[in-house]
Amino acid sequence: MSEHESDASSFDTTNSSTQTNIFLKLSPNGHIFADWSDLPRHPTVRQCVIHYKSLNNNRSHALRVSHKKNNGYLKKIETGHRYEVHVCAVDNSNKILASTQRAQIQTIACNEAPRLRVTKSSPDSIWLEWEKPDEVKLSDITTYKIKINGLTQICVPPTENRYVINDGKSGERYIFQIEMIRSDGKKNSSIPVSINWPCVTIPKCHAIVNGSDELIFCWGDSISINDGNIESYTLHLYDSKENLLSKCGPYSPECRQIWIKDVAKGVYNYILEIKLANSNKSIYSIPMKIECGRESRLPILTYNYTDSSNEKQLVNMIYHLINIRDNMKSKRFVDKCDNQLQQILSILTHLTDSIRLNLMIESNSNKSALKTYQLIIDNQECNKPIPGSVKEYPLELPRRDRPYEIAISVTPDFDGIKSKKIVVEASGQLSFFCMHFDQRQSAESCFYVDTLPREKQSIHQGLLKTPQIMNNIEVYDINENKIIRLPSEGRARRLSILFFYINQCIPSMNHLEYFSNYASNNRAQYNYLSINCTQMDIDDLKETTKDLTDIQCYTDFSSEDFEYEEKHNDKPIHEILEIDGVPMYFILDFSNRIVWKGRLCIQDQSEYDSTMNHIITEVNQIKCSPDKCKLCQYCSMDENRIKSELNTIDRDLQYLLQQRFSQSAKKQQDGEKQNKKRQIVSMKNISNNKKDNRYH
């Protein structure tokens, strides 16, 4: 695993009776030295995994090392942060065999500034805590000022060292910084701490009738911004008159199913309550109805993707490699990056050229034993039957653009008992760059494995040595419903960011959303122009861009679309401007000259904002701070760091390949997980005295 953000919960855990010590100290160059010599070396240990988390911004990292090593340096750290570190010894299946205790260490701040960190976060509030620098006396401090997103919001007395922010919006990103005002007039600011305000999404809850007196309630994972936001799940079951019958729970965050037995015939309403961790709040699903009492022997079919974790790890490696390659001047390292990219893309293509599933089959155990199951794919029965004793069934399907509909039926059965259909889709093929400007609708037009050779040869990435005059083009203004000429004169004296895209490209549409959000958060700073490079239906494009109020939206056009036009482009826009692929960005200076040209390799909105801010500092010839900018870390890499990063990626690749060829059965652990996932409740002991508890 390369040294990037990780989630320690992805490793299989065991109950360890003892935990050994770990020794931490700061090296002279500011790195953290960790020694785990006391960690037991079991015969089946495959690797040691170092987990370390910044308590300032709650970002976790993981680093794999050889099982023979008993110490190492953590180099990817930030100054002025407090880190929590522990080391695990894992086997081939990532099962933890031994673990050290968790230890904390403070890295050295780069100046006489207070050290700020987030000590606790919840959907209700975020707790900030800071320490004054050792070199400054308390009597020399006049006041502290807390800045939120660059603006001073709160003044705090010098005797305070903590503050609670409780008016944030769920899901939005906040940057906190504390400024120390000294009696001699000096001002020292802490390193900015950024965090997404925690929130929890509500998973969709389904109810299934199993037999004549049993209800099964199941739901998926909640896609939360931060892990650990869910404290418990509780199911509220009401009768048809909205009286509360049963309150099942609270159950642990791992729970995904509640089975209620001995249910009387009738119509019921149910609500799923999610209690948020570190919060007084709960969120509730929409009330839903279910009827119980009719005989049902339907088998229950669920599934999961077996390659999703490996696919995510490979995609992270690709983005990491491309950012290294974009900032390298050494041809030797660029070539090595390209070779590793080709290897990873080859593995990723193999993973995604098929849909690999693990089907889970459940049925009512009170009924007579089932003979066999028959698998049904797209309403067609498969020839090979599945024995009735099978609970998990691996399935591999060819990749295709449209989803598969899968069900199972029970045989022999004259009533044709068949489960509800489940719909499975192929995972998205990796792509962030598309060079197809025709009107193809197939997803094949965006495979990065196909566009990589063209992207390497033809895309200039970064500042232009000599600013380039932009060719005049005529475009259709979607909002004003008229044809205009770009670049236009008389704009306010500020930089213009031009974003070129096509609607048929999924990465393009993702970038359009990122671009829109960036424009909304940085109003009046720059001119934002989005230009669609294909000749498409104007009504569809207007629908796509109707909410982009902070962006001027244009599109290419053809003469037959507008009878009143006097002139038209002789060539398509992408040919006039020599745009080889999208999503593509131009940045124009005050004289409407192109000063920056390239594409962005990002995975989410926060990366996009950071990358765009980095590019703007380049254009303005301002030195960007490595402490605040992720891309600067790539710019400042020396040869030893590059070599280490590439070697780590190579080791991770080899380990991943070995994992794919090794099969390890984890029946006991899977059983424990299943027990946590499912909770069984009986309605026999429920009192008939129903309280008048209405819906939340």
N, C-alpha and C positions, 0 to 999 in steps of 0.2 A: 504494500500500500504506500503510495506516495504520501509525503507529509502534508496532508490537506485536511480540511474540516471533515469530521467523522462523527459517528454516533456509536458510543460504546455499547449500546443495547443491541447492536447487530451481532454481538458475539453471544454464543450459548453459555449460560452461566450455571454453575453448580454451587451447592452450599459448602463453603470452605470453613472448616472448623478453626483454622489458624491462619493469620495473615502475618507475613514477615515484614521487617522494617525496610524502608528505602531512605537512602541518604542523598540530600540535595545540597548543592552549593553553586554560587555564581563564579564563572571563570573570568579571568581578567578582561576578555573581550566582550563580556556581557552575556554569553551563552549560559544555559543551565546545564550543569553536570549532574547526572543521575547515576547512582550506584545501587544495584539490586543484587549484590553478591549473596545475600541470605535466601534468595528465592530458590525453593527446592527444584531440582532438575529431574523430573519424572522421565522414565524411558520413552514414553510416547510423545514428549514435547516436540512440537514442530517449530515453533517460533516464539519469541517474546514480543509482546505488543505494548508499547509505551503510550498511555493515554494522558494527555494533559489539557487542561481547560483554563482559559483566562476568566477569572472571576470579575473582571472589569466589564466584559461584553458577552460573557456566557458562551463563547465560541470554543468548541472542542476540537482537538486534533488527535490523530493516531499515527504512530510510526512503527512499522514492523522491523525487527532486527533478528539476527541469527540467535538460535537457542543457546549457542555457546557463549554469547556475549553476556557480561555481567555489569556493564556500565556503558554510558554513551552521552552524547551532547545533544541538547535540544536547541536548534539554531533558529527555527522559525518562530521567534517570540517578539513581543513588543516591549519597548522600554516603559517603565513605570507601571507595569501590570503585575497583579498577584496571580500566580498559577498554582493549580492543584494538580498533582502528578501521582500516578500509580502505574505499576507494571503488572501484566498478566502473562502467564505461560499458557499457550494454547496448543491443542493437537491438530491433526489434519482437518477435523470437522469444526474447528474454531471453538471447541469446548474448552472452557477455562479449567485448568488443572491446578493452578496455584496463583496467588495474587499477593501483592504487597499492600501495605496500608497506604492510605491517601495522605500525602504530605504537601505543604504549601510553601511557596517561596516568592519573595518580592523582587522583581527586576529593578535595575537602577534607572531612575528618571534622568532625562537628558539635561535638565536645568533645575533651577530653584523654583519648582512649580509644585502645587498640591497634586496628590495622586488620587484620582477619582475612579470609582468602580460602582457597578450595579450589584448590590448585595441580594436583592430579591425582586422578582417581577411577577405580576399577576394581571389578569384582565381588569382588576380594580385600580391598581397602582404600581408604581415602580419606586423602589427604595434606592436612593443614592447615598453613598458614603465616601468620605475623603479623608486624607491624612495630610497634615501640613508638612512641608519639607523640613528635614532635620536641621538645615542651616538657618532657618528662620525662627525667631522667637515669637511666642504667642503675643507678647506685648507690642511687637512691631507690625502686627496685622490690624488694619482698620476695619475691613469687612470682606465678605465673600460675595461674589455675584454669580448666580447660576444662569448659564446661557442655554437656551433650548433652540436648536436649529439656527444658531448664529445670533439670536436676539437675546438680550438680557431680560430675564423674566422675574427673577427673585433676588433679593438682597438678604444675606444671612449674617448674623453677628459672628465675630471671630471665634467665639467660644463654642459654636456649634460645629459638628462634624458629620451630620446626616440630615437628609431632607426627603420627604415623600411627595412624589408627583402623582396626582390622582385625577387629572382631567384630560388624559390622552384618548385618542381614537384607536379602536381595535384595528390591528393590521398595519397601521401607518408606521413609517420609520422615523425615529427621533434621534437626534445627535445632541448629547449633553456635554457640557464643558463648564468647569468652574474657574473663575478668575479671582485671584487673590490680590486685593488692593493693600499696599503697604504704606506705613506712615511716612516713608521717605518719597512717596509718589510713584514707586515702581509697581508695575503690574505683571503678574506671572499667571499664565493660563495653563491648566492641565491638558493632558492629551485628550482629544475628543473621544467620547464613548458612544457608540451607535448601537441601537437595539430596536427591533420591531416590537411595537406594543402588543403584548400577548392577546390572542383571541382563539376561539375554538369554533370550528365549523360543526354543523349538526349533521350527523350521518342519517341516511334514510333508513327508517325502521320498517321491516316487513313482518307480516303475521301469516302463519301457515296453519291450516287445520290438519291435524294428524290423528286419524281415527275419528271416533264420535265424541270423545271427551278430553281431547288434548289439544292445546294451542302451543305453537312454537313462535317465539319472537326473536328475530335476528337482525343484526345491523353490521355495517362495515366500520372501517377505521375513520376516525375524525381527522381531517387534514388540518392540523394546527400549525401556526407559525412557529411556535416553540414546543419542544417536547415537554411532557410532564404537566400539561395544563389541565388534565382530567383527573379528578380525585375519585369519582365513583359514578356508576350508572344505577338508576332506579326506574322500574317500570310501574306506572299507575294504570290499574285496570278498573274501568267503570262499567256499570250496566247501561241499558238503553235509556234510562232516565237520568243519566249523568251522576249517579251516586257512586261513590268510591267503594269498590269491592275489595281490592287488594293492593297493597303497596309492596312490590317485590324489590328488595334491596335495602340499603345500598350494596352494590357489588363492586369488585375491584376494577381498575381501568382495563384489565385484560379480558373482562367478560364481553362476549359477543352474542350469546344465546341465552334465553330464558325459556324453559319448558314448564308449562303449567298443566298439571294433570287434574283429573276428576272435575272437569268444567261442565256445569249444567248447560242444557240446551238453551240457546238464546243469542241475542245480538249484543256485542260488547264494543266498547270504545277504549283505546289505549293511547298513552302518551309516554314517551321516553324522556326522562329527566337526566341531564348531565350536570353533575356538581363539579364546579371548577376548583382546581387546586389553589391554595393560598388566596382564597376569595370567599366572600359571602354570597356570591351570585350562583345561580343555576340557570341553565338554558333548557328549553323544552321543545320537543318535536311537535309538528302539527297533529291534532287529534285525528285518529283513523278508526274505521269500523271493521269488525270481523264477526262473522256468524259461525257459531259452533253448534254441533248437534247432528249435523248430517254425516253419514258414514263416509269416511275417506281413507283410502289406503295408498294415497299418492306417495311415491318415493320422493325424497328431497335431494336435489342435485345442486352442489356448489362447486367452486373451483378456485384455484390460484395459479399464477404464472410461475413456472419453476426457474426461469432464467432472469427474472427481473433484477435481482441484486447484482448478479454479474454484469448485466447490461448497464446498470447505473454506474458501476465501478469503472467500466471501460469508457463510458461517455465522459466521466470526470477526468480520466487520464487524457483523453483527446483534447479537451478544453485546456488542460494544464499544459500539454505539449505545444499546442498552437500558440498560446501566449508566450511561451519560452521562445519558440521559433520566430515569432513576429519581432522580438526584441534582440535577436542575435545578429551579430555582424560576421562572426566566424563561419565560413562556408562548411568547415568540418562539423560543427555542431548543428548547423541547419540541415545538412545531409543526414546526420544521425537522427534528428527529430523527424525528418520525412520518412526514414526507414521504419522508425517505431510507429509512426502514424499509419503507414501502409499495413504493418503487422496487426495493429489494433483494429483497424477498419476491416481487415480480412476476418478476424475473429468475430467482430461485431456483426458483420454481414452473415456469418454462419449462424450466429445466435438468432438473428431476426429474419432469416429467410424461411423459418418455420415458426409455427405457434406451438409452444410446448406448455402443456397444462397438466395439472394434477386434479382429477375429478374426485370429489368426495360424495359418497352415496350413503344416505340414511333412509330408514323406513320404520314404520310402526312395529315395534317388537312384540306387541300383544297379539298380532295376527299370526296366521299360520306361516310356517317357514317358506321363504320365497325360493323358487327353483332357480331362475336365472333372470338377468337383466338384458335388455336389448338396447344398444346404443343407437340413437336416432340423430343424424346430422343433416340439417336442411331438409327435414321431413323424409329422409331416406334412411331405412334401416340398414345397419352394417351387418355383414355376414357373420362376424365373430361374436358369439354371446359372452356375457360377463357372468361368472358364477355369483350366486346370491350371497355368498359369504364375503365377497370383496367389498371393502369399505373405501379404498382409495385406488384409483385407476389412472395410470399415466397415459397421456394422449398427445400425439404430435400431428399437426395439420399443416398442409402447405400454406404459405403466405398468400393472401389475396387482399384486394382493396376493400371489399365489403365484408361485414361481420359474418360469423358463423352462428347458426341457431342450433343448440344442442339440447337434447332431452334423453330420458331413458324410459323404457316401458318394462312392465313386469310380464314374464312369460313362464308357463302358460297361463293365460287369463282371457276369458271370453269377453270381459267388459272393456278390454283395451286400456288398462290402468297406465297412465303416462304422467311423468313429472311435468312441472312447469318448465317452459323453455328458458335457457340461459343464453345470453348473447355474449360472444367473445370476439375481440378484435385483435388484429396484429399490432404489436408495439410500433411506435413511430420510428421510421428509419432516421438515423442521424443525418442532419443537414442544417447548415447555417448559411449556405451560399448556393445560389441557383443561377445558372447561366442560360436558362431557356426562356425566350421571350415569345414563343408561339402560344397558342391557346390550348395546349394540352392540359387535360384535367387529371391525368394519372399522377399518382404520388411518385412514380419513377422519375419524374422530371427534376426531383430535388435530392437525389442520393448524393451525399458528399463523397462517397467512394468514386463516383463518376466525375464530379466536378473538381476534385482535388488537383489533377494535373493542370487543368486550365487555370485554376485559382492560383497555383504556385507560379505560373509563367507570366500571367498577364495583369495581376492586380498590384498596383502600387499602394503600399500600406504606410500612411503617415504623411508628414509634412513634405511639400514639394520644394526642391532646392530653389527653383525659380517659379514664382507665382504664375499661373496659367490663365490667360484670357478665356473666359467661358463663352462658347459659341451661343449665338442668339437662337432661341427656339420659341415656337408658338405653342401654347397650351390652352386648354379649356379650363376656365375658373369655375369649379363646381358650385361654389356658393353664390358667385355673382352672375352666373349663367352667361358668360361672355368669353371671348377669346382674347388672351393677352400675350405680350411678348416678355420673355425672361432672358437675361436678368433685367429687371426694371430699374429705372432711375428714380431718384428722389426719396428712397427709403431712409428711415432714421439711421443715423450713423452708428450702426452696430453690426456685429457679425451675422451672417445668414447661414443657417444649417439646412442643406437640401437633402432630403431623404427620397431615394428612388426605390420603387418596389413594384411587384406584380401581384395580383390577387390570387393567382393560381399557386403561389408559393407559401407554404405554411410558415417558414421562418420570416418571410416578409410581413405576414400579418401579425406575427408575434412582435416584430420590431415596430410595426405601426402603433401597437398598443404602448410599448415602452416609450417610443418617441412622443406620443400624445401625453403620457403621464409626466415625462420630463419637461415638456413645454408648459404643462399646467403648473408645475412646481417652480418654474423659472420664468414666469411671465415678465415681459418687457425687457428682458436682458438681451435676447437675440431675436432674429427673424426665423420663423419655423415654416418650412415649405415642404409638403409631401407631394411627390409626383408619381402617378401611376404610369408605367411605361408600356402598357398595352392598350389596344383599342377595344374597349369593352362597353357593355351596356351602361349608359350614364345613370339610369334609374337605380341599378344595382349598386353602382359606386356611390351614389348619393346616400343610399341606405347605409352603406358601410362606413361612410365618413360623417354622418349627420351629427355625431356627438363630439367631433374633433373641433371644438370651438376655439382652441388656442393655436391651431395650425391652419395655414392657408393651403387648400387642397386643389391640386391641378391634375390633369390627365392628358395623355396623348390623344389625338383625335384623327378622324379621317374626313375627307371633304364631303362625303355623302351624308355624314351625320348632321352637318350644319349648312343649310342652303345659303345663309346670309354671310358666310365668311368670305373675305376678300383674298386671303392668302392661306397657304398651308405648307407644312414642312415637306421637303422633297423626300426625306428619309424618316424612319422611325426615330424617336428621341434617343434610344440607347445607341443607335448607330452614329447619330450626329455628335453625341457627347462621348462616344467611345466607352460606353459602360458595358463591361464584359459579364457582369453578374449582379445579382441583387440578393439581399438588401445592400445598398451602396449609399455612401454619404459623401457629399461635397461640403466644404466650409468655405464661404466667400468672405473676403475682407471688405473694408469700406468702399473699395473701388470695384467691387464685384469681380475680383479675381479669385480663382481657385487656389487656396493656400494649403488645404488638406484634402486628401482623397483616400478612401479605403472602406473596408467593411469591419464590423465589430464582431468579436467572438465572445459572446456572453450567454448566460443561462437564465438570468432572472432580472427583475427590475433594479434591485440594489446594485448588481454588477454593472448594469447599463448606466445608471446614474454616475457611478464611480468612474467608469470608462470615459463617458462623455466629459465629465469634469476634467479628467486627465488630459484629454485631447484639447480642450479649450485652453488649458494652461500652456500646452505646447504652442498653440497658435499665437497666444499672447506673449510668448517667450518669457514665461514665468516659470521658475523652478518649482516643481511639484515636490511636496514633502513625502518621503517614503513611509513615514509614520502614519500618514493619513490616506495614502493612495496604494491600492493593491497592485496596480500596474507598475508603479515605481519599483516594486520589489523585483519585477522581471528586468526592468531597465538596469538596475544596479547589480545584477548577478555577476560574480566573477567566474572564472573558468572552473575553479574547484567546486563552486556551488552548482554550476550547470552540470558538471560531470556527475556529481552526487545525485542530483535530481533525476537525470537520465538513467543512471544505474539503478536507482530505486524503482523507477517505472519498469525497467527491464526485469527486475526480480519479481515485482508484483505480477507481471504478465506470465512469467514462468510458473509462479505459484498458482495463479488462476487456472492455467492449462492443466496443471497436475490435479487440481481440485476437480476439474470436470471429468477426469478419467477415474477418479476414485469414488466409490459408492460406500457410504457409511450409514448403517442403520441406527436410528436414535429412537427406538420404540418407547423406552421408559420416559425419556424427555418429552416425546410427542404426546404420550399419555398424560403427563403432568400439565402440559400446555392445554390439552383438550379439557381437562378437569377445571382449569381456571376459566376457560372460554365459556363453558356451559354451566348454568345454574338451574336446578329442578325444584319446582314449588308445587305443593298439592293444595287444592281448594277445599278439601274435606273439612278442615278445621276452621274455615272462615265463618264468622258469626253471621247469622241472618239479620242482625240489627244493623242496617246500612245507615251510615252517617251521611248527612247531606253535604258531601264535599264535591264541589263543582270543579270544572276544568280550570286549570291555571290560566 
